[in-house]
Amino acid sequence: MAEGVTVIVPSATAPKLADGVIAYESLRAEGDAPGVAAYVHYNGPTDQLRTMCTGMVVLEPGASPHPPHQHPEEEFMIVASGTGVIEVGGKPTAVGPGAIMYSGANVLHGITNTGATPMTFYWSKWIAKGVE
């Protein structure tokens, strides 16, 4: 991981995800981007997915986990609190609580907190079995 960037890489080689609940309090923050705390709840294969990676990120005002990027996984982001801008396919959109982003595989996307308070969002990205 590059310094000053927070990217969570999905794992297809981890043990199969177990049924259950993972409490936020049991997780440690990951990543190197300033003003970014990323918490990974699940990362590994499931019965139907080659890889599933999901978690929560808290962005301080002005923070972004990384510049817009792309990857082979499809992804959802759900804004829980705060305000910001999500860019998908080169189109920036102002967002607030309840906004949901979908990005297909290899579509350029990113998120930045443009508000005056912390912004929390949840994300989930995956690759289905049989998709290369």
N, CA, C and O atoms as CSV, one atom per row, in Angstrom:
chain,resi,resn,atom,element,x,y,z
A,1,MET,N,N,0.850,-1.178,0.000
A,1,MET,CA,C,0.000,0.000,0.000
A,1,MET,C,C,0.891,1.235,0.000
A,1,MET,O,O,1.828,1.335,0.793
A,2,ALA,N,N,0.594,2.176,-0.894
A,2,ALA,CA,C,1.381,3.398,-0.981
A,2,ALA,C,C,1.119,4.276,0.239
A,2,ALA,O,O,0.024,4.265,0.802
A,3,GLU,N,N,2.134,5.032,0.639
A,3,GLU,CA,C,1.973,5.920,1.779
A,3,GLU,C,C,0.941,6.995,1.457
A,3,GLU,O,O,0.937,7.545,0.356
A,4,GLY,N,N,0.068,7.292,2.416
A,4,GLY,CA,C,-0.951,8.302,2.224
A,4,GLY,C,C,-2.154,7.817,1.449
A,4,GLY,O,O,-2.982,8.623,1.024
A,5,VAL,N,N,-2.269,6.497,1.253
A,5,VAL,CA,C,-3.390,5.922,0.511
A,5,VAL,C,C,-3.978,4.787,1.339
A,5,VAL,O,O,-3.246,4.014,1.957
A,6,THR,N,N,-5.307,4.693,1.347
A,6,THR,CA,C,-5.978,3.579,2.008
A,6,THR,C,C,-6.783,2.824,0.965
A,6,THR,O,O,-7.786,3.326,0.459
A,7,VAL,N,N,-6.343,1.621,0.647
A,7,VAL,CA,C,-7.042,0.730,-0.278
A,7,VAL,C,C,-7.116,-0.638,0.389
A,7,VAL,O,O,-6.099,-1.168,0.836
A,8,ILE,N,N,-8.300,-1.202,0.456
A,8,ILE,CA,C,-8.484,-2.531,1.031
A,8,ILE,C,C,-8.578,-3.515,-0.138
A,8,ILE,O,O,-9.445,-3.382,-1.001
A,9,VAL,N,N,-7.691,-4.489,-0.158
A,9,VAL,CA,C,-7.629,-5.459,-1.256
A,9,VAL,C,C,-8.429,-6.700,-0.880
A,9,VAL,O,O,-8.145,-7.329,0.139
A,10,PRO,N,N,-9.429,-7.062,-1.689
A,10,PRO,CA,C,-10.198,-8.278,-1.414
A,10,PRO,C,C,-9.327,-9.524,-1.503
A,10,PRO,O,O,-8.393,-9.584,-2.303
A,11,SER,N,N,-9.640,-10.522,-0.673
A,11,SER,CA,C,-8.869,-11.760,-0.649
A,11,SER,C,C,-9.729,-12.933,-1.120
A,11,SER,O,O,-10.804,-13.183,-0.576
A,12,ALA,N,N,-9.247,-13.641,-2.130
A,12,ALA,CA,C,-9.906,-14.866,-2.586
A,12,ALA,C,C,-9.292,-16.091,-1.911
A,12,ALA,O,O,-9.801,-17.201,-2.068
A,13,THR,N,N,-8.207,-15.905,-1.164
A,13,THR,CA,C,-7.505,-17.032,-0.554
A,13,THR,C,C,-7.744,-17.150,0.955
A,13,THR,O,O,-7.299,-18.114,1.579
A,14,ALA,N,N,-8.443,-16.177,1.542
A,14,ALA,CA,C,-8.767,-16.250,2.968
A,14,ALA,C,C,-9.768,-17.387,3.197
A,14,ALA,O,O,-10.362,-17.883,2.240
A,15,PRO,N,N,-9.959,-17.801,4.441
A,15,PRO,CA,C,-10.996,-18.808,4.711
A,15,PRO,C,C,-12.372,-18.283,4.313
A,15,PRO,O,O,-12.612,-17.076,4.320
A,16,LYS,N,N,-13.266,-19.198,3.967
A,16,LYS,CA,C,-14.647,-18.838,3.613
A,16,LYS,C,C,-15.261,-18.037,4.756
A,16,LYS,O,O,-15.061,-18.366,5.926
A,17,LEU,N,N,-16.009,-16.986,4.421
A,17,LEU,CA,C,-16.632,-16.156,5.441
A,17,LEU,C,C,-17.591,-16.975,6.292
A,17,LEU,O,O,-18.367,-17.780,5.777
A,18,ALA,N,N,-17.526,-16.761,7.591
A,18,ALA,CA,C,-18.389,-17.468,8.532
A,18,ALA,C,C,-19.666,-16.674,8.769
A,18,ALA,O,O,-19.649,-15.443,8.764
A,19,ASP,N,N,-20.770,-17.381,8.976
A,19,ASP,CA,C,-22.018,-16.724,9.358
A,19,ASP,C,C,-21.820,-16.056,10.708
A,19,ASP,O,O,-21.053,-16.546,11.537
A,20,GLY,N,N,-22.507,-14.937,10.937
A,20,GLY,CA,C,-22.420,-14.287,12.232
A,20,GLY,C,C,-22.423,-12.783,12.123
A,20,GLY,O,O,-22.756,-12.219,11.081
A,21,VAL,N,N,-22.051,-12.144,13.203
A,21,VAL,CA,C,-22.036,-10.683,13.310
A,21,VAL,C,C,-20.667,-10.262,13.810
A,21,VAL,O,O,-20.117,-10.869,14.729
A,22,ILE,N,N,-20.119,-9.218,13.200
A,22,ILE,CA,C,-18.844,-8.662,13.656
A,22,ILE,C,C,-19.101,-7.248,14.155
A,22,ILE,O,O,-19.545,-6.390,13.393
A,23,ALA,N,N,-18.824,-7.005,15.422
A,23,ALA,CA,C,-19.040,-5.689,16.024
A,23,ALA,C,C,-17.919,-4.735,15.621
A,23,ALA,O,O,-16.747,-5.110,15.589
A,24,TYR,N,N,-18.294,-3.512,15.317
A,24,TYR,CA,C,-17.333,-2.470,14.958
A,24,TYR,C,C,-16.252,-2.327,16.024
A,24,TYR,O,O,-15.084,-2.122,15.694
A,25,GLU,N,N,-16.625,-2.433,17.292
A,25,GLU,CA,C,-15.681,-2.233,18.396
A,25,GLU,C,C,-14.560,-3.268,18.411
A,25,GLU,O,O,-13.522,-3.044,19.035
A,26,SER,N,N,-14.757,-4.396,17.731
A,26,SER,CA,C,-13.738,-5.446,17.721
A,26,SER,C,C,-12.705,-5.245,16.610
A,26,SER,O,O,-11.752,-6.017,16.509
A,27,LEU,N,N,-12.882,-4.226,15.783
A,27,LEU,CA,C,-12.002,-4.019,14.630
A,27,LEU,C,C,-10.967,-2.940,14.903
A,27,LEU,O,O,-11.164,-2.072,15.753
A,28,ARG,N,N,-9.854,-3.006,14.166
A,28,ARG,CA,C,-8.839,-1.950,14.243
A,28,ARG,C,C,-8.830,-1.202,12.916
A,28,ARG,O,O,-9.104,-1.782,11.866
A,29,ALA,N,N,-8.519,0.076,12.970
A,29,ALA,CA,C,-8.472,0.894,11.755
A,29,ALA,C,C,-7.300,0.464,10.880
A,29,ALA,O,O,-6.234,0.111,11.384
A,30,GLU,N,N,-7.505,0.495,9.584
A,30,GLU,CA,C,-6.479,0.139,8.608
A,30,GLU,C,C,-6.234,1.326,7.675
A,30,GLU,O,O,-7.082,2.207,7.533
A,31,GLY,N,N,-5.051,1.332,7.038
A,31,GLY,CA,C,-4.744,2.312,6.003
A,31,GLY,C,C,-3.793,3.394,6.437
A,31,GLY,O,O,-3.496,3.562,7.620
A,32,ASP,N,N,-3.319,4.132,5.435
A,32,ASP,CA,C,-2.301,5.159,5.656
A,32,ASP,C,C,-2.738,6.573,5.291
A,32,ASP,O,O,-2.014,7.526,5.580
A,33,ALA,N,N,-3.899,6.736,4.666
A,33,ALA,CA,C,-4.317,8.073,4.236
A,33,ALA,C,C,-4.630,8.934,5.460
A,33,ALA,O,O,-5.295,8.470,6.386
A,34,PRO,N,N,-4.161,10.176,5.473
A,34,PRO,CA,C,-4.442,11.067,6.605
A,34,PRO,C,C,-5.944,11.334,6.727
A,34,PRO,O,O,-6.616,11.584,5.727
A,35,GLY,N,N,-6.465,11.279,7.952
A,35,GLY,CA,C,-7.870,11.577,8.193
A,35,GLY,C,C,-8.822,10.478,7.779
A,35,GLY,O,O,-10.024,10.707,7.642
A,36,VAL,N,N,-8.283,9.269,7.578
A,36,VAL,CA,C,-9.101,8.141,7.131
A,36,VAL,C,C,-8.930,6.969,8.087
A,36,VAL,O,O,-7.806,6.570,8.392
A,37,ALA,N,N,-10.048,6.415,8.562
A,37,ALA,CA,C,-10.029,5.194,9.369
A,37,ALA,C,C,-10.930,4.181,8.671
A,37,ALA,O,O,-12.143,4.377,8.596
A,38,ALA,N,N,-10.343,3.096,8.160
A,38,ALA,CA,C,-11.084,2.049,7.457
A,38,ALA,C,C,-11.163,0.812,8.338
A,38,ALA,O,O,-10.157,0.373,8.895
A,39,TYR,N,N,-12.350,0.259,8.462
A,39,TYR,CA,C,-12.589,-0.922,9.277
A,39,TYR,C,C,-13.149,-2.018,8.380
A,39,TYR,O,O,-14.201,-1.833,7.767
A,40,VAL,N,N,-12.463,-3.158,8.293
A,40,VAL,CA,C,-12.891,-4.259,7.437
A,40,VAL,C,C,-13.662,-5.269,8.275
A,40,VAL,O,O,-13.116,-5.858,9.209
A,41,HIS,N,N,-14.927,-5.464,7.939
A,41,HIS,CA,C,-15.761,-6.424,8.659
A,41,HIS,C,C,-15.585,-7.834,8.105
A,41,HIS,O,O,-15.445,-8.790,8.867
A,42,TYR,N,N,-15.591,-7.963,6.789
A,42,TYR,CA,C,-15.453,-9.269,6.145
A,42,TYR,C,C,-14.542,-9.150,4.937
A,42,TYR,O,O,-14.580,-8.147,4.225
A,43,ASN,N,N,-13.713,-10.179,4.698
A,43,ASN,CA,C,-12.845,-10.198,3.518
A,43,ASN,C,C,-12.488,-11.650,3.204
A,43,ASN,O,O,-11.651,-12.252,3.877
A,44,GLY,N,N,-13.126,-12.200,2.184
A,44,GLY,CA,C,-12.844,-13.569,1.789
A,44,GLY,C,C,-13.922,-14.117,0.881
A,44,GLY,O,O,-14.849,-13.395,0.516
A,45,PRO,N,N,-13.817,-15.376,0.511
A,45,PRO,CA,C,-14.808,-15.993,-0.371
A,45,PRO,C,C,-16.070,-16.404,0.378
A,45,PRO,O,O,-16.066,-16.550,1.600
A,46,THR,N,N,-17.152,-16.587,-0.379
A,46,THR,CA,C,-18.403,-17.134,0.147
A,46,THR,C,C,-18.806,-18.307,-0.746
A,46,THR,O,O,-18.085,-18.652,-1.682
A,47,ASP,N,N,-19.936,-18.909,-0.465
A,47,ASP,CA,C,-20.403,-20.002,-1.326
A,47,ASP,C,C,-20.644,-19.528,-2.760
A,47,ASP,O,O,-20.425,-20.285,-3.706
A,48,GLN,N,N,-21.090,-18.289,-2.926
A,48,GLN,CA,C,-21.453,-17.790,-4.250
A,48,GLN,C,C,-20.464,-16.788,-4.837
A,48,GLN,O,O,-20.506,-16.505,-6.035
A,49,LEU,N,N,-19.573,-16.249,-4.001
A,49,LEU,CA,C,-18.657,-15.220,-4.469
A,49,LEU,C,C,-17.208,-15.674,-4.337
A,49,LEU,O,O,-16.818,-16.273,-3.335
A,50,ARG,N,N,-16.417,-15.378,-5.370
A,50,ARG,CA,C,-14.984,-15.683,-5.308
A,50,ARG,C,C,-14.335,-14.850,-4.213
A,50,ARG,O,O,-13.446,-15.321,-3.503
A,51,THR,N,N,-14.798,-13.582,-4.083
A,51,THR,CA,C,-14.320,-12.722,-3.009
A,51,THR,C,C,-15.393,-11.704,-2.654
A,51,THR,O,O,-16.092,-11.187,-3.526
A,52,MET,N,N,-15.513,-11.421,-1.348
A,52,MET,CA,C,-16.443,-10.422,-0.824
A,52,MET,C,C,-15.686,-9.648,0.232
A,52,MET,O,O,-15.120,-10.233,1.155
A,53,CYS,N,N,-15.676,-8.332,0.098
A,53,CYS,CA,C,-14.942,-7.484,1.034
A,53,CYS,C,C,-15.862,-6.335,1.418
A,53,CYS,O,O,-16.359,-5.620,0.548
A,54,THR,N,N,-16.093,-6.150,2.716
A,54,THR,CA,C,-17.034,-5.129,3.152
A,54,THR,C,C,-16.577,-4.498,4.468
A,54,THR,O,O,-15.933,-5.147,5.293
A,55,GLY,N,N,-16.921,-3.231,4.647
A,55,GLY,CA,C,-16.521,-2.549,5.864
A,55,GLY,C,C,-17.066,-1.143,5.956
A,55,GLY,O,O,-18.018,-0.780,5.265
A,56,MET,N,N,-16.447,-0.359,6.819
A,56,MET,CA,C,-16.878,1.000,7.126
A,56,MET,C,C,-15.660,1.921,7.090
A,56,MET,O,O,-14.557,1.521,7.462
A,57,VAL,N,N,-15.870,3.150,6.641
A,57,VAL,CA,C,-14.795,4.143,6.618
A,57,VAL,C,C,-15.309,5.432,7.246
A,57,VAL,O,O,-16.442,5.846,6.999
A,58,VAL,N,N,-14.468,6.060,8.059
A,58,VAL,CA,C,-14.743,7.385,8.604
A,58,VAL,C,C,-13.718,8.343,8.004
A,58,VAL,O,O,-12.511,8.156,8.152
A,59,LEU,N,N,-14.229,9.381,7.320
A,59,LEU,CA,C,-13.376,10.402,6.701
A,59,LEU,C,C,-13.494,11.698,7.483
A,59,LEU,O,O,-14.600,12.189,7.706
A,60,GLU,N,N,-12.376,12.251,7.897
A,60,GLU,CA,C,-12.374,13.572,8.517
A,60,GLU,C,C,-12.615,14.621,7.416
A,60,GLU,O,O,-12.423,14.320,6.237
A,61,PRO,N,N,-13.030,15.843,7.780
A,61,PRO,CA,C,-13.260,16.871,6.758
A,61,PRO,C,C,-12.052,17.027,5.822
A,61,PRO,O,O,-10.909,17.122,6.269
A,62,GLY,N,N,-12.335,17.050,4.527
A,62,GLY,CA,C,-11.303,17.205,3.509
A,62,GLY,C,C,-10.595,15.925,3.116
A,62,GLY,O,O,-9.808,15.927,2.169
A,63,ALA,N,N,-10.856,14.824,3.820
A,63,ALA,CA,C,-10.124,13.579,3.580
A,63,ALA,C,C,-10.749,12.733,2.470
A,63,ALA,O,O,-11.946,12.804,2.191
A,64,SER,N,N,-9.891,11.937,1.858
A,64,SER,CA,C,-10.274,10.937,0.860
A,64,SER,C,C,-9.373,9.733,1.071
A,64,SER,O,O,-8.185,9.905,1.344
A,65,PRO,N,N,-9.903,8.508,0.952
A,65,PRO,CA,C,-9.037,7.342,1.170
A,65,PRO,C,C,-7.973,7.186,0.089
A,65,PRO,O,O,-6.908,6.622,0.339
A,66,HIS,N,N,-8.262,7.688,-1.115
A,66,HIS,CA,C,-7.351,7.545,-2.250
A,66,HIS,C,C,-7.906,8.366,-3.406
A,66,HIS,O,O,-9.086,8.717,-3.394
A,67,PRO,N,N,-7.092,8.678,-4.396
A,67,PRO,CA,C,-7.625,9.335,-5.594
A,67,PRO,C,C,-8.599,8.382,-6.294
A,67,PRO,O,O,-8.580,7.181,-6.025
A,68,PRO,N,N,-9.453,8.900,-7.191
A,68,PRO,CA,C,-10.321,7.990,-7.939
A,68,PRO,C,C,-9.504,6.847,-8.540
A,68,PRO,O,O,-8.409,7.054,-9.065
A,69,HIS,N,N,-10.054,5.649,-8.453
A,69,HIS,CA,C,-9.354,4.448,-8.894
A,69,HIS,C,C,-10.362,3.474,-9.481
A,69,HIS,O,O,-11.566,3.729,-9.469
A,70,GLN,N,N,-9.863,2.363,-9.992
A,70,GLN,CA,C,-10.736,1.313,-10.520
A,70,GLN,C,C,-10.165,-0.036,-10.133
A,70,GLN,O,O,-8.973,-0.169,-9.856
A,71,HIS,N,N,-11.036,-1.036,-10.117
A,71,HIS,CA,C,-10.624,-2.395,-9.769
A,71,HIS,C,C,-11.616,-3.376,-10.371
A,71,HIS,O,O,-12.696,-2.967,-10.797
A,72,PRO,N,N,-11.276,-4.665,-10.417
A,72,PRO,CA,C,-12.153,-5.641,-11.071
A,72,PRO,C,C,-13.428,-5.960,-10.286
A,72,PRO,O,O,-14.341,-6.574,-10.839
A,73,GLU,N,N,-13.515,-5.567,-9.031
A,73,GLU,CA,C,-14.715,-5.831,-8.239
A,73,GLU,C,C,-15.792,-4.785,-8.533
A,73,GLU,O,O,-15.483,-3.621,-8.788
A,74,GLU,N,N,-17.062,-5.210,-8.496
A,74,GLU,CA,C,-18.179,-4.272,-8.453
A,74,GLU,C,C,-18.241,-3.738,-7.029
A,74,GLU,O,O,-17.762,-4.396,-6.106
A,75,GLU,N,N,-18.826,-2.547,-6.831
A,75,GLU,CA,C,-18.812,-1.972,-5.484
A,75,GLU,C,C,-20.035,-1.112,-5.221
A,75,GLU,O,O,-20.533,-0.416,-6.106
A,76,PHE,N,N,-20.514,-1.177,-3.963
A,76,PHE,CA,C,-21.508,-0.249,-3.429
A,76,PHE,C,C,-20.845,0.586,-2.347
A,76,PHE,O,O,-19.995,0.082,-1.612
A,77,MET,N,N,-21.223,1.862,-2.237
A,77,MET,CA,C,-20.895,2.700,-1.084
A,77,MET,C,C,-22.219,3.269,-0.583
A,77,MET,O,O,-23.037,3.735,-1.376
A,78,ILE,N,N,-22.428,3.232,0.726
A,78,ILE,CA,C,-23.642,3.764,1.336
A,78,ILE,C,C,-23.229,4.820,2.353
A,78,ILE,O,O,-22.536,4.512,3.323
A,79,VAL,N,N,-23.651,6.066,2.139
A,79,VAL,CA,C,-23.294,7.163,3.042
A,79,VAL,C,C,-24.220,7.115,4.258
A,79,VAL,O,O,-25.442,7.181,4.123
A,80,ALA,N,N,-23.622,6.999,5.447
A,80,ALA,CA,C,-24.390,6.937,6.694
A,80,ALA,C,C,-24.512,8.310,7.347
A,80,ALA,O,O,-25.565,8.646,7.888
A,81,SER,N,N,-23.440,9.108,7.302
A,81,SER,CA,C,-23.472,10.434,7.921
A,81,SER,C,C,-22.447,11.326,7.242
A,81,SER,O,O,-21.487,10.852,6.635
A,82,GLY,N,N,-22.673,12.630,7.358
A,82,GLY,CA,C,-21.770,13.604,6.750
A,82,GLY,C,C,-22.134,13.880,5.302
A,82,GLY,O,O,-23.104,13.346,4.765
A,83,THR,N,N,-21.318,14.737,4.686
A,83,THR,CA,C,-21.547,15.113,3.295
A,83,THR,C,C,-20.241,15.061,2.531
A,83,THR,O,O,-19.159,15.193,3.104
A,84,GLY,N,N,-20.361,14.866,1.234
A,84,GLY,CA,C,-19.165,14.784,0.412
A,84,GLY,C,C,-19.498,14.724,-1.056
A,84,GLY,O,O,-20.602,15.065,-1.483
A,85,VAL,N,N,-18.516,14.282,-1.821
A,85,VAL,CA,C,-18.665,14.106,-3.261
A,85,VAL,C,C,-18.197,12.700,-3.604
A,85,VAL,O,O,-17.115,12.274,-3.198
A,86,ILE,N,N,-19.029,11.983,-4.360
A,86,ILE,CA,C,-18.638,10.695,-4.915
A,86,ILE,C,C,-18.536,10.876,-6.417
A,86,ILE,O,O,-19.447,11.397,-7.061
A,87,GLU,N,N,-17.407,10.434,-6.966
A,87,GLU,CA,C,-17.199,10.482,-8.417
A,87,GLU,C,C,-17.325,9.065,-8.967
A,87,GLU,O,O,-16.711,8.134,-8.447
A,88,VAL,N,N,-18.125,8.906,-10.022
A,88,VAL,CA,C,-18.266,7.615,-10.696
A,88,VAL,C,C,-18.182,7.870,-12.200
A,88,VAL,O,O,-18.963,8.648,-12.749
A,89,GLY,N,N,-17.238,7.215,-12.856
A,89,GLY,CA,C,-17.096,7.361,-14.296
A,89,GLY,C,C,-16.848,8.798,-14.735
A,89,GLY,O,O,-17.279,9.208,-15.812
A,90,GLY,N,N,-16.143,9.568,-13.885
A,90,GLY,CA,C,-15.819,10.950,-14.222
A,90,GLY,C,C,-16.900,11.951,-13.861
A,90,GLY,O,O,-16.721,13.148,-14.088
A,91,LYS,N,N,-18.023,11.495,-13.302
A,91,LYS,CA,C,-19.124,12.393,-12.928
A,91,LYS,C,C,-19.187,12.547,-11.416
A,91,LYS,O,O,-19.514,11.588,-10.716
A,92,PRO,N,N,-18.875,13.761,-10.884
A,92,PRO,CA,C,-18.969,13.987,-9.439
A,92,PRO,C,C,-20.426,14.278,-9.035
A,92,PRO,O,O,-21.156,14.971,-9.743
A,93,THR,N,N,-20.826,13.728,-7.870
A,93,THR,CA,C,-22.168,13.950,-7.350
A,93,THR,C,C,-22.066,14.287,-5.870
A,93,THR,O,O,-21.415,13.570,-5.110
A,94,ALA,N,N,-22.717,15.391,-5.452
A,94,ALA,CA,C,-22.785,15.732,-4.030
A,94,ALA,C,C,-23.663,14.696,-3.337
A,94,ALA,O,O,-24.725,14.335,-3.842
A,95,VAL,N,N,-23.209,14.215,-2.165
A,95,VAL,CA,C,-23.928,13.169,-1.445
A,95,VAL,C,C,-24.057,13.501,0.035
A,95,VAL,O,O,-23.282,14.278,0.592
A,96,GLY,N,N,-25.055,12.890,0.647
A,96,GLY,CA,C,-25.280,12.990,2.081
A,96,GLY,C,C,-25.862,11.681,2.574
A,96,GLY,O,O,-25.905,10.705,1.825
A,97,PRO,N,N,-26.314,11.642,3.827
A,97,PRO,CA,C,-26.829,10.410,4.408
A,97,PRO,C,C,-27.918,9.770,3.540
A,97,PRO,O,O,-28.838,10.438,3.068
A,98,GLY,N,N,-27.782,8.472,3.349
A,98,GLY,CA,C,-28.747,7.720,2.555
A,98,GLY,C,C,-28.371,7.561,1.097
A,98,GLY,O,O,-28.976,6.745,0.402
A,99,ALA,N,N,-27.389,8.314,0.603
A,99,ALA,CA,C,-26.956,8.170,-0.790
A,99,ALA,C,C,-26.241,6.835,-0.958
A,99,ALA,O,O,-25.489,6.407,-0.083
A,100,ILE,N,N,-26.482,6.186,-2.090
A,100,ILE,CA,C,-25.843,4.911,-2.387
A,100,ILE,C,C,-25.192,5.000,-3.760
A,100,ILE,O,O,-25.824,5.419,-4.729
A,101,MET,N,N,-23.927,4.606,-3.837
A,101,MET,CA,C,-23.196,4.549,-5.098
A,101,MET,C,C,-23.067,3.103,-5.533
A,101,MET,O,O,-22.820,2.217,-4.715
A,102,TYR,N,N,-23.237,2.867,-6.833
A,102,TYR,CA,C,-22.875,1.582,-7.425
A,102,TYR,C,C,-21.843,1.876,-8.504
A,102,TYR,O,O,-22.009,2.793,-9.308
A,103,SER,N,N,-20.775,1.086,-8.510
A,103,SER,CA,C,-19.740,1.185,-9.529
A,103,SER,C,C,-19.498,-0.212,-10.082
A,103,SER,O,O,-19.182,-1.139,-9.335
A,104,GLY,N,N,-19.647,-0.356,-11.385
A,104,GLY,CA,C,-19.357,-1.631,-12.024
A,104,GLY,C,C,-17.861,-1.908,-12.029
A,104,GLY,O,O,-17.058,-1.053,-11.656
A,105,ALA,N,N,-17.503,-3.100,-12.451
A,105,ALA,CA,C,-16.097,-3.494,-12.527
A,105,ALA,C,C,-15.321,-2.543,-13.430
A,105,ALA,O,O,-15.780,-2.188,-14.515
A,106,ASN,N,N,-14.146,-2.137,-12.970
A,106,ASN,CA,C,-13.205,-1.310,-13.725
A,106,ASN,C,C,-13.725,0.070,-14.098
A,106,ASN,O,O,-13.249,0.669,-15.063
A,107,VAL,N,N,-14.707,0.590,-13.339
A,107,VAL,CA,C,-15.200,1.956,-13.527
A,107,VAL,C,C,-14.477,2.855,-12.527
A,107,VAL,O,O,-14.418,2.539,-11.339
A,108,LEU,N,N,-13.930,3.971,-12.999
A,108,LEU,CA,C,-13.219,4.915,-12.142
A,108,LEU,C,C,-14.196,5.507,-11.127
A,108,LEU,O,O,-15.276,5.970,-11.494
A,109,HIS,N,N,-13.806,5.490,-9.827
A,109,HIS,CA,C,-14.674,6.027,-8.779
A,109,HIS,C,C,-13.843,6.467,-7.577
A,109,HIS,O,O,-12.714,6.014,-7.390
A,110,GLY,N,N,-14.417,7.359,-6.763
A,110,GLY,CA,C,-13.744,7.831,-5.559
A,110,GLY,C,C,-14.701,8.627,-4.695
A,110,GLY,O,O,-15.803,8.960,-5.129
A,111,ILE,N,N,-14.285,8.937,-3.469
A,111,ILE,CA,C,-15.112,9.663,-2.506
A,111,ILE,C,C,-14.248,10.638,-1.716
A,111,ILE,O,O,-13.102,10.333,-1.384
A,112,THR,N,N,-14.803,11.818,-1.413
A,112,THR,CA,C,-14.122,12.842,-0.622
A,112,THR,C,C,-15.128,13.479,0.329
A,112,THR,O,O,-16.257,13.773,-0.061
A,113,ASN,N,N,-14.718,13.690,1.571
A,113,ASN,CA,C,-15.543,14.426,2.528
A,113,ASN,C,C,-15.353,15.910,2.256
A,113,ASN,O,O,-14.260,16.445,2.446
A,114,THR,N,N,-16.413,16.575,1.811
A,114,THR,CA,C,-16.354,18.016,1.547
A,114,THR,C,C,-17.059,18.811,2.639
A,114,THR,O,O,-17.148,20.036,2.553
A,115,GLY,N,N,-17.560,18.126,3.664
A,115,GLY,CA,C,-18.283,18.785,4.738
A,115,GLY,C,C,-17.380,19.235,5.869
A,115,GLY,O,O,-16.158,19.095,5.811
A,116,ALA,N,N,-18.016,19.782,6.907
A,116,ALA,CA,C,-17.287,20.297,8.070
A,116,ALA,C,C,-17.245,19.304,9.220
A,116,ALA,O,O,-16.633,19.580,10.251
A,117,THR,N,N,-17.891,18.145,9.057
A,117,THR,CA,C,-17.926,17.118,10.102
A,117,THR,C,C,-17.463,15.788,9.507
A,117,THR,O,O,-17.410,15.647,8.285
A,118,PRO,N,N,-17.127,14.810,10.357
A,118,PRO,CA,C,-16.740,13.504,9.821
A,118,PRO,C,C,-17.847,12.904,8.946
A,118,PRO,O,O,-19.037,13.120,9.172
A,119,MET,N,N,-17.413,12.154,7.956
A,119,MET,CA,C,-18.319,11.455,7.035
A,119,MET,C,C,-18.095,9.959,7.214
A,119,MET,O,O,-16.958,9.491,7.172
A,120,THR,N,N,-19.172,9.212,7.413
A,120,THR,CA,C,-19.075,7.762,7.541
A,120,THR,C,C,-19.789,7.113,6.369
A,120,THR,O,O,-20.915,7.479,6.033
A,121,PHE,N,N,-19.115,6.131,5.740
A,121,PHE,CA,C,-19.786,5.358,4.704
A,121,PHE,C,C,-19.427,3.894,4.847
A,121,PHE,O,O,-18.380,3.541,5.389
A,122,TYR,N,N,-20.311,3.056,4.352
A,122,TYR,CA,C,-20.105,1.614,4.321
A,122,TYR,C,C,-19.869,1.214,2.875
A,122,TYR,O,O,-20.440,1.812,1.963
A,123,TRP,N,N,-19.037,0.215,2.660
A,123,TRP,CA,C,-18.727,-0.230,1.302
A,123,TRP,C,C,-18.731,-1.751,1.253
A,123,TRP,O,O,-18.507,-2.442,2.246
A,124,SER,N,N,-18.993,-2.227,0.064
A,124,SER,CA,C,-18.960,-3.660,-0.166
A,124,SER,C,C,-18.552,-3.875,-1.613
A,124,SER,O,O,-19.124,-3.268,-2.519
A,125,LYS,N,N,-17.552,-4.747,-1.837
A,125,LYS,CA,C,-17.129,-5.052,-3.202
A,125,LYS,C,C,-16.921,-6.550,-3.343
A,125,LYS,O,O,-16.569,-7.231,-2.380
A,126,TRP,N,N,-17.144,-7.065,-4.558
A,126,TRP,CA,C,-17.175,-8.508,-4.756
A,126,TRP,C,C,-16.895,-8.875,-6.203
A,126,TRP,O,O,-17.023,-8.060,-7.117
A,127,ILE,N,N,-16.503,-10.146,-6.378
A,127,ILE,CA,C,-16.403,-10.778,-7.693
A,127,ILE,C,C,-17.117,-12.120,-7.568
A,127,ILE,O,O,-16.817,-12.909,-6.672
A,128,ALA,N,N,-18.052,-12.372,-8.463
A,128,ALA,CA,C,-18.808,-13.629,-8.427
A,128,ALA,C,C,-17.926,-14.785,-8.901
A,128,ALA,O,O,-16.983,-14.585,-9.667
A,129,LYS,N,N,-18.243,-15.988,-8.437
A,129,LYS,CA,C,-17.547,-17.172,-8.925
A,129,LYS,C,C,-17.841,-17.313,-10.402
A,129,LYS,O,O,-18.963,-17.060,-10.841
A,130,GLY,N,N,-16.833,-17.720,-11.182
A,130,GLY,CA,C,-16.978,-17.869,-12.616
A,130,GLY,C,C,-16.681,-16.606,-13.396
A,130,GLY,O,O,-16.633,-16.638,-14.626
A,131,VAL,N,N,-16.477,-15.471,-12.693
A,131,VAL,CA,C,-16.121,-14.209,-13.347
A,131,VAL,C,C,-14.615,-14.037,-13.251
A,131,VAL,O,O,-14.062,-14.073,-12.151
A,132,GLU,N,N,-13.963,-13.857,-14.342
A,132,GLU,CA,C,-12.507,-13.692,-14.320
A,132,GLU,C,C,-12.110,-12.277,-14.622
A,132,GLU,O,O,-10.920,-11.961,-14.645
